[in-house]
Amino acid sequence: MITVGIPVYNEEKSISLVLQTLLFQLEKNDEIIIVCSGCTDNTVGVIKEFKDSRIIIIEQEKREGKASAINLINKKARGDIIVQTDGDVVLEANAIENIIKPFKDPQVGAVSGNPLPRISKRNVFYDWTKMSYKKLHEERLKQDVENKFWHLSGYLLAWRKGCLPEVPFVKGAVDAWMGKLIYKQEGWIIRYAPDAIVYVKAPDNRKDFVAQKARVRAGYYFLPKDDMPRTVKKELLWLPTEFFKIPFWRWHKFIYSGFIYAYSWKKGKDMAKQNKSLEEIWKVPESTK
């Protein structure tokens, strides 16, 4: 039996597509637990329209953050394997099958899927977005071979029931916390499943680009320094190494994106340093819905 958990906050525009791409991949005895955290739109109403007995809705009166939703899913799940995805993504047809395959190895405690961006080629952030997802994919493959992989992707991940301790309240990078909590336990390994593909709508304007990147980067700065999975210095070095792979007529957009990306890191660091509230950090980039 598989449990799929979906933490959501105001996803009325996107939750239908997620469920459509998910339900046909599950067996009749599987379940979907959707935690609606402080939703102020019609998310719950849209979910109820599906009238599928496999869907379980948990409503939280106020927005309590992703860690709270994950802990509820972990506690309520009846499945031996728990798959978590988001309310604004699209799963490839065999994503669930592919993300649970590695669990045939009893040492595997968790598995990360492979997020791919959806973004118009005309968009100013196109080249940077495609490049960054590609570079992260290459890094995951390398770490997986070396048995050093632990930074799960929050867009699609799975863990074995019982191997994930309670996730502490954090204001971002919950997927990184989850991976580290499992990785630090003796006896478990974490795998990357590149064929478990989930499509993610990338932000298409500067405001949303900054909001999305800054909130995740703020989460990294709340992690212990030695556990930070990504750094601005390392990722900005992608700019000169990838520059000549970009068509020259789009060089200016690529450079511009790099500067905006650096600004997003700075904003995330400042928010973490000032210990901003969850609501201040976790701004919703509307164009990703």
Wavefront OBJ file of the C-alpha trace (Angstrom):
o trace
v 0.000 0.000 0.000
v 1.169 3.500 -0.867
v 0.252 6.754 0.837
v 0.630 9.964 -1.162
v 0.793 13.125 0.927
v 0.193 16.608 -0.486
v 0.632 19.718 1.687
v -1.329 22.598 0.120
v -1.969 26.272 0.685
v -4.417 28.044 -1.649
v -4.007 25.696 -4.623
v -7.487 25.942 -6.169
v -5.986 26.786 -9.571
v -3.630 23.811 -9.734
v -4.738 20.987 -7.434
v -7.082 19.417 -10.022
v -4.250 18.792 -12.486
v -2.088 17.224 -9.772
v -4.847 14.818 -8.788
v -5.643 13.989 -12.411
v -2.031 12.969 -13.069
v -1.840 11.090 -9.777
v -5.040 9.090 -9.280
v -4.659 6.797 -12.286
v -1.163 5.811 -11.078
v -2.480 4.442 -7.769
v -4.159 1.156 -6.856
v -7.632 1.037 -5.328
v -6.216 0.350 -1.840
v -3.766 3.273 -1.903
v -4.573 6.606 -0.304
v -3.963 10.328 -0.789
v -3.753 12.545 2.300
v -4.097 16.240 1.501
v -3.318 18.682 4.297
v -4.990 22.018 3.575
v -3.143 24.476 5.767
v -5.023 27.711 6.403
v -6.491 27.845 2.896
v -8.572 30.950 2.220
v -9.656 30.040 -1.319
v -11.706 27.132 -2.723
v -8.957 24.494 -2.550
v -11.019 22.174 -0.345
v -14.078 22.535 -2.569
v -12.099 21.653 -5.701
v -10.664 18.541 -4.025
v -14.109 17.371 -2.882
v -15.354 17.512 -6.465
v -13.295 14.399 -7.213
v -15.502 12.219 -4.969
v -12.794 9.560 -4.720
v -12.740 7.477 -1.538
v -8.935 7.299 -1.670
v -8.686 11.043 -0.975
v -8.504 12.097 2.678
v -8.631 15.817 3.506
v -7.142 17.245 6.690
v -7.929 20.929 7.274
v -5.790 23.145 9.469
v -7.529 26.335 10.546
v -4.393 28.429 10.277
v -1.295 28.209 8.124
v 1.162 26.085 10.095
v 3.852 25.426 7.506
v 4.989 22.439 5.483
v 6.763 20.692 8.357
v 3.488 20.498 10.273
v 1.733 19.019 7.226
v 4.506 16.453 6.708
v 4.271 15.354 10.341
v 0.495 14.903 10.027
v 0.923 12.860 6.846
v 3.650 10.760 8.468
v 1.422 10.078 11.478
v -1.825 9.323 9.598
v -0.348 7.323 6.692
v -1.332 3.661 6.433
v 1.035 2.919 3.571
v 4.416 1.223 3.915
v 5.847 3.823 1.524
v 4.886 7.499 1.778
v 5.212 9.638 -1.350
v 5.062 13.410 -1.005
v 4.407 15.813 -3.816
v 3.127 19.386 -4.167
v -0.210 20.878 -5.115
v 1.105 22.806 -8.122
v 3.050 20.208 -10.122
v 2.355 17.658 -12.868
v 3.505 14.062 -12.448
v 4.739 12.091 -15.432
v 2.673 8.976 -16.127
v 5.047 6.515 -14.426
v 6.426 8.814 -11.717
v 4.948 6.894 -8.778
v 6.090 3.531 -10.105
v 9.609 4.832 -10.648
v 10.008 6.539 -7.291
v 9.084 3.411 -5.332
v 11.339 1.013 -7.303
v 14.493 1.746 -5.249
v 12.715 0.588 -2.070
v 13.254 -2.994 -3.233
v 16.598 -2.491 -1.496
v 15.786 -2.748 2.243
v 18.560 -0.255 3.078
v 16.854 2.536 1.164
v 15.098 4.917 3.538
v 14.125 7.647 1.091
v 14.125 8.460 -2.620
v 14.088 11.776 -4.471
v 12.343 12.371 -7.771
v 13.590 14.474 -10.668
v 11.938 17.897 -11.113
v 11.929 19.431 -14.580
v 10.882 23.036 -15.233
v 8.057 24.248 -17.436
v 8.943 27.692 -18.789
v 8.524 29.518 -22.081
v 11.640 29.795 -24.219
v 10.809 33.484 -24.662
v 10.998 34.132 -20.931
v 13.944 36.157 -19.622
v 14.713 33.455 -17.030
v 14.516 30.521 -19.493
v 18.236 29.798 -19.936
v 19.107 30.213 -16.267
v 16.185 28.036 -15.178
v 16.950 25.221 -17.613
v 20.649 25.378 -16.774
v 20.144 25.303 -13.000
v 17.818 22.297 -13.115
v 20.297 20.490 -15.372
v 23.247 21.224 -13.091
v 21.341 20.063 -10.014
v 20.389 16.865 -11.825
v 24.062 16.232 -12.620
v 24.996 16.886 -8.983
v 22.349 14.445 -7.735
v 23.591 11.739 -10.108
v 27.168 12.206 -8.900
v 26.218 12.148 -5.226
v 24.000 9.101 -5.759
v 26.891 7.124 -7.249
v 29.081 8.154 -4.301
v 26.341 7.231 -1.759
v 26.438 10.834 -0.518
v 23.044 11.976 -1.763
v 20.644 13.330 0.861
v 19.016 16.586 -0.320
v 15.534 15.422 -1.313
v 13.424 17.377 -3.784
v 10.225 18.653 -2.196
v 8.423 18.438 -5.543
v 8.494 14.636 -5.457
v 10.044 12.409 -2.807
v 9.266 9.228 -0.893
v 10.300 7.623 2.359
v 9.844 4.337 4.132
v 7.303 4.377 6.941
v 9.099 4.634 10.267
v 12.435 6.028 9.099
v 11.514 9.728 9.194
v 11.577 11.290 12.693
v 9.323 14.215 13.473
v 10.309 17.209 11.361
v 10.980 20.339 13.471
v 9.142 23.555 12.681
v 11.233 25.292 10.041
v 10.523 28.242 7.779
v 11.883 26.745 4.582
v 13.970 23.969 3.003
v 11.788 21.337 4.689
v 12.875 18.787 2.080
v 16.518 19.351 3.065
v 15.655 18.844 6.742
v 13.798 15.622 5.909
v 16.707 14.246 3.924
v 19.233 15.120 6.593
v 17.118 13.559 9.386
v 16.984 10.263 7.492
v 20.582 10.384 6.228
v 21.994 10.892 9.730
v 20.382 7.696 10.984
v 22.669 4.703 10.832
v 21.592 2.041 8.374
v 19.598 4.127 5.884
v 20.667 5.379 2.471
v 18.924 7.847 0.185
v 18.615 7.361 -3.551
v 17.946 9.576 -6.548
v 15.444 8.314 -9.146
v 16.033 10.376 -12.312
v 13.184 8.598 -14.112
v 10.643 9.663 -11.468
v 9.841 12.912 -13.251
v 7.700 15.757 -11.994
v 7.080 18.928 -14.002
v 7.301 22.223 -12.147
v 5.950 25.523 -13.440
v 8.778 28.026 -13.083
v 8.146 31.673 -12.151
v 7.786 33.875 -15.221
v 8.441 37.341 -13.788
v 11.073 38.982 -11.606
v 8.866 39.402 -8.516
v 7.891 35.730 -8.413
v 11.408 34.565 -9.325
v 12.856 36.449 -6.353
v 10.049 35.351 -4.004
v 10.495 31.675 -4.853
v 14.289 31.609 -4.728
v 14.620 33.806 -1.640
v 12.215 31.759 0.496
v 14.074 28.519 -0.230
v 17.483 30.126 0.304
v 16.278 31.549 3.616
v 15.479 27.992 4.619
v 19.048 26.931 3.819
v 20.408 29.587 6.168
v 18.310 28.165 9.011
v 20.144 24.852 8.566
v 23.384 24.243 10.483
v 26.209 25.777 8.459
v 27.863 22.436 7.703
v 24.560 21.047 6.394
v 23.818 23.769 3.839
v 23.296 21.763 0.614
v 23.706 24.675 -1.792
v 25.734 27.893 -1.722
v 25.524 31.100 -3.720
v 29.255 31.064 -4.512
v 29.114 27.592 -6.018
v 25.999 28.248 -8.077
v 27.071 31.637 -9.405
v 30.163 29.917 -10.784
v 27.763 28.232 -13.187
v 27.458 31.554 -15.013
v 30.961 31.653 -16.579
v 31.089 27.874 -17.125
v 27.731 27.771 -18.929
v 27.866 31.175 -20.623
v 29.137 30.006 -24.008
v 26.576 27.210 -24.156
v 23.873 29.869 -24.451
v 23.055 31.407 -27.873
v 24.839 34.766 -27.981
v 21.608 36.695 -28.647
v 20.389 35.587 -25.189
v 23.608 36.293 -23.272
v 22.205 39.506 -21.785
v 19.193 37.624 -20.374
v 21.427 34.945 -18.881
v 23.679 37.512 -17.166
v 20.643 39.454 -15.940
v 19.179 36.243 -14.478
v 22.442 35.547 -12.663
v 22.383 38.953 -10.987
v 18.724 38.541 -9.957
v 19.569 35.086 -8.634
v 22.393 36.527 -6.520
v 20.008 39.165 -5.186
v 17.550 36.391 -4.258
v 20.244 34.660 -2.207
v 21.023 37.920 -0.406
v 17.362 38.521 0.323
v 16.983 34.984 1.652
v 20.031 35.400 3.878
v 18.716 38.723 5.213
v 15.308 37.202 6.014
v 16.955 34.341 7.878
v 19.303 36.684 9.738
v 16.349 38.840 10.806
v 14.384 35.710 11.735
v 11.383 36.769 9.699
v 8.077 34.982 10.262
v 6.853 32.099 8.111
v 4.295 34.390 6.458
v 6.975 36.974 5.611
v 9.343 34.392 4.146
v 6.932 32.038 2.416
v 5.439 34.360 -0.200
v 3.404 32.647 -2.912
v 4.753 33.171 -6.459
v 1.405 33.353 -8.276
v 2.812 32.626 -11.742
v 3.846 29.124 -10.641
v 0.221 28.103 -10.047
l 1 2 3 4 5 6 7 8 9 10 11 12 13 14 15 16 17 18 19 20 21 22 23 24 25 26 27 28 29 30 31 32 33 34 35 36 37 38 39 40 41 42 43 44 45 46 47 48 49 50 51 52 53 54 55 56 57 58 59 60 61 62 63 64 65 66 67 68 69 70 71 72 73 74 75 76 77 78 79 80 81 82 83 84 85 86 87 88 89 90 91 92 93 94 95 96 97 98 99 100 101 102 103 104 105 106 107 108 109 110 111 112 113 114 115 116 117 118 119 120 121 122 123 124 125 126 127 128 129 130 131 132 133 134 135 136 137 138 139 140 141 142 143 144 145 146 147 148 149 150 151 152 153 154 155 156 157 158 159 160 161 162 163 164 165 166 167 168 169 170 171 172 173 174 175 176 177 178 179 180 181 182 183 184 185 186 187 188 189 190 191 192 193 194 195 196 197 198 199 200 201 202 203 204 205 206 207 208 209 210 211 212 213 214 215 216 217 218 219 220 221 222 223 224 225 226 227 228 229 230 231 232 233 234 235 236 237 238 239 240 241 242 243 244 245 246 247 248 249 250 251 252 253 254 255 256 257 258 259 260 261 262 263 264 265 266 267 268 269 270 271 272 273 274 275 276 277 278 279 280 281 282 283 284 285 286 287 288 289
